Amino acid sequence: MKAYDPIAMDDAKEVFRKSVSYAKNAYECVKGSDAVVIVTEWNEFRNLELMKIKALLKTPYFFDLRNIYEPAKMKKIGFKYFCVGRN
């Protein structure tokens, strides 16, 4: 499992230690991954280059647990998009 957080990376390393590999940025984190899971609302995650993210993924699964992105837009781009509390 790979993880990236622009703010809480040091805290995550203390909790998860070596059970997680840590990326330098969001794009490095998703490269070759099966899915993206957004669990924080940092502005950096609100402004991702979505086509680049899709190209870096092995499969276009996008789990948006903070409802940052619009479902219709994500599906139009070609993501298999999942969010919380929306239809």
Z-matrix of the N, CA and C atoms (Angstrom, degrees):
N
C 1 1.442
C 2 1.533 1 107.83
N 3 1.328 2 115.22 1 138.70
C 4 1.463 3 121.69 2 176.92
C 5 1.522 4 108.74 3 -114.23
N 6 1.327 5 115.29 4 150.00
C 7 1.455 6 119.93 5 -179.87
C 8 1.524 7 109.94 6 -142.83
N 9 1.330 8 113.86 7 152.78
C 10 1.454 9 120.99 8 173.72
C 11 1.520 10 108.50 9 -148.36
N 12 1.309 11 116.40 10 134.20
C 13 1.458 12 122.86 11 174.09
C 14 1.521 13 107.31 12 -146.12
N 15 1.336 14 118.14 13 120.30
C 16 1.460 15 119.80 14 -175.33
C 17 1.530 16 114.26 15 -67.82
N 18 1.323 17 117.46 16 -15.51
C 19 1.462 18 120.68 17 -176.23
C 20 1.538 19 112.63 18 -114.19
N 21 1.315 20 117.31 19 -46.25
C 22 1.463 21 121.53 20 -169.34
C 23 1.533 22 114.48 21 -103.77
N 24 1.319 23 117.98 22 23.38
C 25 1.462 24 120.75 23 -176.79
C 26 1.529 25 112.27 24 -60.87
N 27 1.322 26 117.65 25 -44.07
C 28 1.466 27 119.84 26 -179.48
C 29 1.521 28 111.68 27 -62.93
N 30 1.332 29 116.86 28 -40.29
C 31 1.470 30 120.35 29 177.55
C 32 1.526 31 110.73 30 -64.11
N 33 1.327 32 116.33 31 -41.18
C 34 1.470 33 119.99 32 179.51
C 35 1.522 34 110.96 33 -63.24
N 36 1.307 35 116.94 34 -40.07
C 37 1.472 36 120.77 35 179.40
C 38 1.523 37 111.23 36 -62.31
N 39 1.323 38 117.13 37 -35.69
C 40 1.464 39 120.53 38 177.61
C 41 1.522 40 111.59 39 -66.56
N 42 1.328 41 116.59 40 -37.10
C 43 1.462 42 121.20 41 -177.66
C 44 1.533 43 111.35 42 -79.14
N 45 1.326 44 116.75 43 -50.48
C 46 1.465 45 120.67 44 -171.85
C 47 1.524 46 113.89 45 -94.20
N 48 1.304 47 116.99 46 -15.07
C 49 1.465 48 124.04 47 179.83
C 50 1.524 49 111.54 48 49.40
N 51 1.311 50 116.92 49 -124.23
C 52 1.469 51 120.69 50 -174.26
C 53 1.524 52 113.71 51 -92.84
N 54 1.318 53 118.27 52 5.08
C 55 1.468 54 120.14 53 179.73
C 56 1.527 55 111.74 54 -76.34
N 57 1.330 56 116.26 55 -9.07
C 58 1.464 57 122.60 56 -179.88
C 59 1.522 58 107.38 57 -129.44
N 60 1.344 59 116.21 58 140.73
C 61 1.468 60 117.89 59 170.93
C 62 1.526 61 107.41 60 -95.66
N 63 1.314 62 115.87 61 143.18
C 64 1.455 63 121.43 62 -172.44
C 65 1.525 64 110.59 63 -110.38
N 66 1.321 65 115.34 64 132.80
C 67 1.469 66 121.82 65 -178.25
C 68 1.525 67 110.44 66 -96.56
N 69 1.336 68 115.60 67 159.90
C 70 1.462 69 121.44 68 179.24
C 71 1.525 70 112.82 69 -81.92
N 72 1.349 71 116.41 70 -21.09
C 73 1.463 72 120.90 71 179.06
C 74 1.526 73 109.12 72 -159.34
N 75 1.309 74 116.26 73 173.64
C 76 1.466 75 121.17 74 -176.52
C 77 1.529 76 112.01 75 -62.74
N 78 1.317 77 117.20 76 -36.84
C 79 1.465 78 121.12 77 -176.67
C 80 1.521 79 111.50 78 -70.94
N 81 1.322 80 116.37 79 -40.43
C 82 1.462 81 119.82 80 175.39
C 83 1.527 82 109.67 81 -63.85
N 84 1.307 83 116.29 82 -35.70
C 85 1.465 84 121.43 83 -177.96
C 86 1.527 85 111.92 84 -65.53
N 87 1.324 86 117.78 85 -40.25
C 88 1.465 87 119.69 86 -175.44
C 89 1.529 88 113.18 87 -86.53
N 90 1.326 89 117.99 88 -15.48
C 91 1.462 90 120.77 89 -176.23
C 92 1.529 91 110.92 90 -57.05
N 93 1.334 92 115.10 91 118.83
C 94 1.457 93 121.59 92 178.86
C 95 1.519 94 114.97 93 77.01
N 96 1.323 95 117.72 94 6.43
C 97 1.466 96 121.18 95 -178.89
C 98 1.521 97 111.37 96 -85.23
N 99 1.321 98 115.20 97 161.53
C 100 1.461 99 121.24 98 178.68
C 101 1.520 100 112.04 99 -84.22
N 102 1.330 101 117.39 100 -22.17
C 103 1.467 102 120.14 101 -175.79
C 104 1.521 103 111.10 102 -161.30
N 105 1.324 104 114.54 103 160.07
C 106 1.462 105 123.13 104 170.54
C 107 1.517 106 106.77 105 -108.65
N 108 1.320 107 116.48 106 136.74
C 109 1.461 108 121.21 107 173.71
C 110 1.526 109 106.73 108 -128.08
N 111 1.332 110 116.08 109 115.07
C 112 1.464 111 121.77 110 178.07
C 113 1.528 112 107.86 111 -94.89
N 114 1.344 113 116.54 112 120.85
C 115 1.461 114 119.85 113 -179.36
C 116 1.526 115 112.72 114 -121.30
N 117 1.341 116 117.35 115 -3.04
C 118 1.466 117 120.62 116 176.24
C 119 1.522 118 109.36 117 -130.40
N 120 1.317 119 116.45 118 162.10
C 121 1.465 120 121.32 119 -175.36
C 122 1.526 121 113.33 120 -105.64
N 123 1.309 122 118.90 121 24.95
C 124 1.465 123 119.79 122 -179.43
C 125 1.522 124 109.98 123 -56.90
N 126 1.321 125 116.30 124 144.70
C 127 1.465 126 121.36 125 -179.17
C 128 1.517 127 112.42 126 -55.72
N 129 1.315 128 117.21 127 -34.40
C 130 1.461 129 120.89 128 178.00
C 131 1.531 130 111.27 129 -55.05
N 132 1.313 131 117.68 130 -37.72
C 133 1.459 132 121.26 131 -179.68
C 134 1.525 133 112.28 132 -77.81
N 135 1.312 134 117.29 133 -20.92
C 136 1.470 135 121.60 134 177.40
C 137 1.522 136 112.34 135 -76.40
N 138 1.327 137 116.44 136 -15.81
C 139 1.462 138 121.14 137 -174.45
C 140 1.522 139 113.04 138 -121.69
N 141 1.297 140 117.60 139 33.91
C 142 1.463 141 120.98 140 179.74
C 143 1.528 142 110.91 141 -70.00
N 144 1.314 143 116.07 142 148.25
C 145 1.456 144 121.44 143 171.84
C 146 1.533 145 106.19 144 -80.00
N 147 1.317 146 115.45 145 95.51
C 148 1.462 147 120.80 146 -169.50
C 149 1.521 148 113.62 147 -64.16
N 150 1.324 149 117.82 148 -36.59
C 151 1.466 150 119.57 149 178.21
C 152 1.535 151 110.39 150 -66.37
N 153 1.320 152 116.64 151 -36.21
C 154 1.464 153 120.87 152 176.77
C 155 1.527 154 110.06 153 -66.46
N 156 1.329 155 116.33 154 -43.39
C 157 1.471 156 120.98 155 177.53
C 158 1.532 157 109.73 156 -57.78
N 159 1.321 158 116.61 157 -47.98
C 160 1.463 159 120.97 158 -178.67
C 161 1.523 160 110.98 159 -60.57
N 162 1.321 161 116.73 160 -41.85
C 163 1.471 162 120.86 161 -179.41
C 164 1.529 163 112.15 162 -66.42
N 165 1.315 164 117.96 163 -29.92
C 166 1.462 165 121.45 164 -178.53
C 167 1.525 166 113.49 165 -80.91
N 168 1.324 167 116.70 166 -22.79
C 169 1.469 168 121.33 167 -178.33
C 170 1.527 169 111.65 168 -77.25
N 171 1.348 170 115.54 169 149.20
C 172 1.468 171 119.39 170 171.44
C 173 1.518 172 109.69 171 -72.63
N 174 1.320 173 116.30 172 -40.72
C 175 1.461 174 122.58 173 177.79
C 176 1.532 175 107.30 174 -132.25
N 177 1.326 176 118.47 175 143.96
C 178 1.466 177 120.81 176 -172.18
C 179 1.532 178 115.21 177 -85.01
N 180 1.318 179 117.43 178 48.13
C 181 1.464 180 120.67 179 177.02
C 182 1.525 181 109.48 180 -86.82
N 183 1.337 182 115.64 181 131.88
C 184 1.462 183 121.68 182 -177.77
C 185 1.527 184 107.80 183 -134.97
N 186 1.321 185 116.53 184 111.90
C 187 1.460 186 122.42 185 179.06
C 188 1.528 187 107.84 186 -104.95
N 189 1.310 188 116.31 187 111.46
C 190 1.461 189 123.21 188 -175.11
C 191 1.527 190 108.37 189 -106.61
N 192 1.321 191 116.62 190 91.84
C 193 1.461 192 121.04 191 -176.39
C 194 1.522 193 112.95 192 -80.94
N 195 1.332 194 117.63 193 -0.61
C 196 1.457 195 122.41 194 178.60
C 197 1.528 196 112.72 195 -116.92
N 198 1.324 197 117.27 196 2.87
C 199 1.473 198 122.43 197 179.38
C 200 1.529 199 112.39 198 54.97
N 201 1.297 200 115.76 199 44.99
C 202 1.468 201 121.73 200 179.91
C 203 1.527 202 110.96 201 -75.03
N 204 1.312 203 116.68 202 -39.78
C 205 1.467 204 121.08 203 -172.91
C 206 1.520 205 111.89 204 -105.77
N 207 1.331 206 115.01 205 156.87
C 208 1.463 207 121.96 206 179.02
C 209 1.531 208 109.62 207 -82.58
N 210 1.319 209 117.48 208 125.79
C 211 1.466 210 120.66 209 -177.20
C 212 1.530 211 113.99 210 -55.06
N 213 1.312 212 117.94 211 -43.77
C 214 1.472 213 120.23 212 -177.87
C 215 1.527 214 110.99 213 -62.50
N 216 1.324 215 117.19 214 -41.54
C 217 1.466 216 121.34 215 179.16
C 218 1.526 217 110.70 216 -64.61
N 219 1.306 218 116.64 217 -43.32
C 220 1.463 219 120.57 218 -178.08
C 221 1.528 220 111.24 219 -65.25
N 222 1.319 221 116.14 220 -41.00
C 223 1.467 222 119.63 221 178.09
C 224 1.519 223 111.21 222 -68.12
N 225 1.330 224 117.23 223 -36.17
C 226 1.465 225 121.12 224 178.20
C 227 1.533 226 110.66 225 -63.99
N 228 1.321 227 116.96 226 -37.18
C 229 1.460 228 121.55 227 177.57
C 230 1.532 229 110.70 228 -67.72
N 231 1.326 230 116.08 229 -26.84
C 232 1.460 231 119.71 230 178.48
C 233 1.513 232 115.08 231 114.80
N 234 1.329 233 116.46 232 10.54
C 235 1.461 234 119.53 233 176.05
C 236 1.524 235 110.55 234 -79.53
N 237 1.309 236 116.24 235 149.52
C 238 1.463 237 122.37 236 165.16
C 239 1.518 238 102.43 237 -90.04
N 240 1.328 239 115.29 238 96.67
C 241 1.459 240 122.82 239 -167.17
C 242 1.521 241 111.42 240 -100.39
N 243 1.325 242 115.47 241 132.75
C 244 1.459 243 122.12 242 178.27
C 245 1.514 244 108.60 243 -129.80
N 246 1.337 245 116.59 244 134.84
C 247 1.455 246 121.07 245 179.26
C 248 1.520 247 108.79 246 -134.91
N 249 1.318 248 115.88 247 -178.94
C 250 1.460 249 121.10 248 -174.17
C 251 1.531 250 109.45 249 -114.79
N 252 1.331 251 117.40 250 130.30
C 253 1.452 252 121.69 251 171.75
C 254 1.516 253 116.18 252 75.71
N 255 1.314 254 117.66 253 10.93
C 256 1.471 255 121.49 254 177.08
C 257 1.518 256 108.50 255 -118.40
N 258 1.304 257 114.69 256 159.63
C 259 1.476 258 119.04 257 175.02
C 260 1.499 259 109.74 258 -79.81
